Amino acid sequence: MAQPVAKEIAEHGTRIFFYNNIRTNQVVYSLSRTLNNVASLAQLPYLGKKTVPARLRKDLWHPLCLVEFPRPSQGLLAFRRLREFRRLHETAYPLSLITRAKDQLLPKKQRGKVLMDQKANSIADLAAVLKLQKEGWTKKHVQKKERQIEKVRMLKERGKTKYRRRDPQGPPEMGVEGVRVRWINLLDAEFAEEWPEEVVHDGLTRQRYTAALPLVEGDAEQKGEKDFPAALLDAGGQAGMEARA
């Protein structure tokens, strides 16, 4: 029973799921296939009445894309940067975004709708994050990590017991080799001006009977589920009848 848990912990951070509200175009990020109400709602800022739902509805929150990383450190770093870029969109947007002719602010309800629409920004942020990871760490950041490692090494040599369990590592590996972005709609990738050449773009299918759970390769086989084309699944369960036949 410990093997599935150990595998889940080892893979934590290798996948980032994007979910999109089909009504408001709000976007939330998740490190797991299922959306957690508390963690996901915490990503949505309050922009006025009814801008933050009481709970997440599966019929409204659909998968947008899935980003796969070869190493968990890459995915966790990208997840943190995506959240930071999101915060900038929410707090440092240009005033022209919520103004109309004659420098008049839009009504409060319309301002909320404009600021909730983060689909294009989220995709552009993803491309920018991958570009930053391709460029690697800055020289200043690497030097800071080296100073921390040297300081801890000297304290250990002096017998400072409180530092014996601290073992700071160098900067995690960067790069975008092996990164894959799987889209529900491949045309959504056009929201970004450019992508790193090493990033692979592919399609993504959903799991049967669930609106907010994208199907990941290997998961269906482990659970004994069968993968059918979406066109057949929408045909009143004809795929299941053909499979049983």
Sequence and secondary structure as in RCSB ss.txt:
>XXXX:A:sequence
MAQPVAKEIAEHGTRIFFYNNIRTNQVVYSLSRTLNNVASLAQLPYLGKKTVPARLRKDLWHPLCLVEFPRPSQG
LLAFRRLREFRRLHETAYPLSLITRAKDQLLPKKQRGKVLMDQKANSIADLAAVLKLQKEGWTKKHVQKKERQIE
KVRMLKERGKTKYRRRDPQGPPEMGVEGVRVRWINLLDAEFAEEWPEEVVHDGLTRQRYTAALPLVEGDAEQKGE
KDFPAALLDAGGQAGMEARA
>XXXX:A:secstr
 HHHHHHHHHTTTSEEEEEEETTT  EEEESSSS  HHHHHTTS   STTSS SS  TTTEEEEEEEE SSHHHH
HHHHHHHHHHHHHHHHS  GGGGEEGGGEE  HHHHHHHHH  HHHHHHHHHHHHHHHHH   HHHHHHHHHHHH
HHHHHHHTT GGGSS           TT EEEESSGGGGGGSS   TT EEEE  B TT SS B  TTHHHHHT 
    HHHHTTTTHHHHHHH 
